[in-house]
Amino acid sequence: MLDLVNKIKGDKAIWAVVALLALFSFLPVYSASSNLVYVVGKGTTIGHLLKHAFLLVLGFGIIYGVHRIPTHFFKGLSLIALPIVLVLLVFTLAQGTTIGGANASRWISVPFVGISFQTSNLASVVLMIYVARYLTKIKDQVITFKESILPLWLPVFLVLILILPANFSTAAIIFSMVLLLCFLGGYPLKYLAGIIGTGLVCLTLFVLTAKAVPDLFPNRVDTWISRIENFSNPEDTEADYQIEKAKIAIATGGIVGKGAGKSIQKNFLPQSSSDFIYAIIIEEYGLVGGFALMFFYLLLLFRIVVVANGNSTIFGKLLVLGVGLPIVFQALINMAVAVELFPVTGQTLPLISSGGTSSWMTCLAIGIILSASVKDRARSKKNSSEEIANNPLEILSGQL
């Protein structure tokens, strides 16, 4: 165990924040899982807690393994992983899973283990690494929009097109994060404006086609529209019911909350252990707990910026921002939904919400950030030139 601890490298503050968030998550997950047990009739509270623990243990295994990989390896790995991700997205979409006639194909089942895997989460991480690699490649070069269409925007739009029919919020977050990373990477603003316009036109055409010919392809356009309408003009719907219960939970939490496990609204609020777990946290731990949780996510954001600023390579800087900013952005969106500052999106609270393998992708991103935060990697690379020469992946990464 001591040998394992000694092998832990990277930013200690990030390690501490991630560990604290993961440890804290056991309390609200155990409390809110009673909704699944006694209302939905699914499993036991201990069972859900053990599943959450299993996912987090494997997640920290991913962090440890990935943070030991030299940062420049991810250049080559992104080229290998992107086609695999596209195949997985096509397979996920082609399953044709529908709920009420709408496309709900977001997951694929992992054989033999009975765990569902959300491919869009993996696609987000891989795509951000790929974009960071491309921006590094064209840094300080004069590039035209035409030259960037095939190597940059074609993969981006392929990923978005495959995610959009079943998951608009995830597609929107990925698109926003890609645009932000391109802006930070020095991609010309006039070209970004054109991409935004193109994206809006494509989205409009998609929505109009889905509304004009509802049976042409399964989609969730009606769900998106109803959520936006309910946000701007609340009605007696399921989405509004969720928000109302979340607001009741927040209002009754007060300053210090009712105490651990004493939430009442967890028995009435759907998705209380995942999408709306922040409302349950405030009910049980009050505004103090809610603001404390927000502080840790903002602290994580601060350390991500520090690590990016301290990295000696352009790829390292863009890589850290590309995979790190979406984590905090998703957390803030989840919190905003719970307090009705944003329409219902279905985004979970990273490292806190129960269930699903999305926590693994969060851990993958954190492992990449920690890999980029290792200070002595550049010196160790010089001392291992012979080993590098014999490593095909290293050669591929260097050439790319």
N, C-alpha and C positions, 0 to 999 in steps of 0.2 A: 504493500500500500504506500509506504514512504517513497519507494522507487517511482511509483506511478505519479505521486504528487510532485516529485522533483522533475519529472518530464513535462509538467504543465508549463507552457510558455505563454507569452502574449500579455495583453493588457489585463492587469489584475483587477482593475475596477470593473471591467466588462464581465469578467468571471464572477465577481462578487454580486453584481446587479442581477445577472442571469440566474445565479444560484438562489438568491433571495426571492426573486419572482417565482421560481419553480417551487421552492419550499412553501411559500405562502399559498400557492395555488391549491395545495391539498385541503386547506380549510374550507374555502368556498365551494370547491368541487364536491367534497364529501357532504356538505350541507345541501347544496342545490341538487345533488343527484337523487335526493328523496322524491323529487318531482317525477323522475323517470321510474322510480320504484313503485310509489303509491298512487300516482295519477295515471301514468302511462302503462304501468304494470310490466316494466322491463328490468330484469335483473335484480340485484341487491345493492345497497349502498356500499358495502365492503367490496363487492365485485367491481363496481364502477371506480372505486378508489384504487383498487389494485391494477385495473386496466390503465388508469391515468398514470400510476407509478411506473408501470411497465413501459409506457410510451415515453415518459420523461427519462427513465434510465437509458433506454436505447438512444434517445435524443442526445443525452450527454455523452454517450459513446460516440455518436456522430461528431459532436463538437470536438472531442478529444482527438479522434482520428483525423478529421479534416484540418484541425489547426496545426498538425504536424507536417502537412504538405506544404512545400515551398510555394509561394504565391504565384510565381510565373508558370507553374504547371497548369493553372486554371485557364490560361490562354488556349492551349491545345485541347484541354478537356471540354471546353465550351463548344469547339468545332465538332468533337465527337458526340457530345450529348445532345446538341440541338436537333439533328435528324431523328435521334431516338425519341426525343420529346415530341416532335411533330407526329411521329407514328403513334405514340401513346395517346395524343390528343385526338387523332383521327379515330382510333379504336374506341376511346371513351365516348366520343360524339356519336359514333355509329351504333352504339348499344341500343339507342332509341328508347331509353328509359323516360317515361312520361308520367307526369302527375297532373291530372285534370286536363289532359291534352297538350300540356306544355313540356318542352324539352327540359329534363332535369338530369341529363347525363353529365355528372361531374366526377363520379368516382369509378374506379375499377377495383375489383376484388383481387387481393393478393392470394394466389393459390395456396392451399393447405393450411394457412394460418388464420383465415377468416377475418382479415382486416381490410377495410376499404381504403383506397389510396386516391387522393384528389390530385389529378395530374396537372391541373392549372397551377398549383403551388410550386411544383418542380419546374414547370415551364417558366414561371416568373423568375426564379433564381438563375436558371441557365441562360435565359434571354438577357438578363441584366449583365451577366458576365460576358456574354457575346458582344453586347453593345459597348461595354467598357473596353474590350479588346479592339474593336473596330475604331473607336475614338482615339485610342492610343496610337494605332497604326497611322492615322491621318493627321496626327498632331503636328502643327507647324507646316502643314502642306496646304496648298491652295486646291480646294476640291469643289467640283461643280455638283449641283443637285443630281444631274443625270448619272454621274459616276457613283453616287451613294445609293441609288435606288435598289439595285440588285444585291449588293453586299450588306446593306443596313436595313432598308425599309421593307424589302420583300420578306425576310424572315420575321420581322416585327409584325407585319400585317397578317402573315400566315398564322402566327400564334394567336393573334387577337381574333381573327375570323373563326378559328376553331374553338375558342373559349366563349365568344360573345353569345351564341344562341342559348347556352345554358346558364351563363354566369356573367351578367352585364357588369356588376360591381367590380369583380376581379379584373375583367378586361379593361375597365375604365382606370383602375388603379395602376395596372401594368403600363397602359398607354401614358398616363400622367407621369409615372416614374421614369419611363424611357425619355420623354420630352425633357424632364428636369435634368436627367443625366447628360443628355445631349447638350443642353444649355450650359451646364457646368463644364462639359468637355470642350467647349468652344465651337460647337457646330453653329454655322451661320444662322442668325435669327430669322432672316428672310425665308430661309428654307424651312425652318421650324413652323413659321406662320403658314406656309403652304401645306405642310403635313397636317397641321391642326385643321385647316380648311378641308383638306381631303378626307380626314377622319370623320368630320362632322357630316360631310356629304354622304359618305359611305354608311354611316349610322342612320341618317335620314332615309336613305334608299332601303336599307334593311328593314326599318320600322314600317315604312309605307308598303313595302312588298308583303311583309307579314300581316299587316292589317287588311290589305286588298285581297290577298289570297291566303286565308288562314290555314288551309290544309296543304299548302305547298311544301312546308317543312316544319317540324316541331320547333317551337321557340317559346320564350317566356316574356314576350313583348307586353302582353296584357298585364302581367304581374308587375313589370317595371312601371308601366303607366299608372296602374292603380296605387302603387306605393308613393309615387310622386304626387298624385292627386290627393291621397290621404294625408300626406305631409303638409300640403298647402291648404287643404280643406278637409279636416278630419271628419270621418264618417264612422258608422257602426260596423266596422269590418274587423277581420282577424288581425291585420297589421295595426289598426288603431287600438284594438284590445291589448295587444302586446305593449304598445307605448303607454297606454293608460296604466297598466299594471306596473310597468317599470317606473313611471312617475310616482305612483303610490308608494312603491318600495323606497324610492329616494326620499320622498317627503316624510315618511315615517321613520327614516333612519336618523334624522336629526344631526347633531354635531358629533356624537361619539357612537351612535348606533345602538342596536338592541343587544349586541353580543354575538359571539360566534355560534352559529347553528340555530339562531333564534329568528330567522327570517320567516315571515308569514307568506309573503307574495311568491316565494319559490314554489309553493303548492298550486299557484294559479297562473304563473307566468310561463308560457311555453318557451323552450330553449333557455331556461334559467341557468343551466350549467354550461352554456356555450355562448350563443349570440348576446344574451342579456345578463351575463354573469356580473357585469360591472354594477348593474342596478342592485343585485343581491349583495354585493360587497358593500355598497353604501348603506343599504338597509341594516346590515349586521355590524359594520364598523364605522358608519357615519361619514360625514364630510371629511373627518380627519383621515380615515382609511382611504377614501376616494382620492383626496389630494395627495396623500402619501404615495399611492400607486402611480398617479400621474407624474409625481416627482421622479420616481425611479425610471419611468420611460423617458422622461426628458433628460435625466442623467445619462441614460444609455445613448440618447441622441448626441449629447455633449461629447461623450467619450468616442463615439463613432467619428464625429468631426475632428476630434483631436488625433485619432489614429490616422485618419485620411490625410490630415495636414502634416503629420510627422513622417509619412511614408516617403521614401526617397525616389519612387518611380511614379510616372504618370498613370500607368496601369494600376498600380497599387492604390493610388488615391481614388481613381474612378471606380475601381472594384469595391472598395469599402463603402463608398457612398451609394453605389448601385444596389448592393445587396442589403445594406444597413438601413437606408432611409425608408424602404417599404415596411419594415418591421414597425417602426415608430408611427409611420403614417397610418398603418392598419389599426394600431392600438388607439390612436386618436379618433379614427372614424368610429370604431366600436364604442368608445366613450361618448362621442357626439350623438350616436344613434340612441343610446340609453337615456340621454337627457333631452332628446327631441330637438337637437340642433341639426340633424341630418336625417334623410329618409332611411327606412329600414333597408339594410344591405345584405345581411347574412354573414358579415365578416366577424370572425372570432377574435378574442383578445389573446394576443401571442403569449405563450408560456403560461397562461392562466386558464383559459377555457379547457373543458374536458373533451375527451374523445377525438377521433380523427388523427390522421397522420400529418396534418398541417404543422403540428409542433415539430415534426422531424425536419421539415423544410426550413422552419425558423432556426432550428439548431444547425442545419447545414450552413445557412447564411452567417450565423454567429461564428461558426468554426472558420469560415473564410475570412471574416473580419479579424479574428484572433491570429490567423496565419499571417495576415498583412501587418499585424502589430508587433511581430517578433523582430527585435532590433538587430540581432547578430546574424541574420540570415544571409545578408550580402557578403559578410566576411567568410562565413562557412562555405558559401558557394565557390569562392576563389580557391579554397583549400581542397575542393573535391572535383577538380576539373577532369581527372581521369575517370572518376565514376560517372560524371555527366556524359562524357564522350561515349560511354558504353550503354547509355540509356536512350532508346529511341524516342520515348515520350518527351524527354528533356530536349532532344534535338528538334523535335517537332515544335515544341513550345517556343524555343529560341528563334526558329526560323519564322514562325508566325507572328 
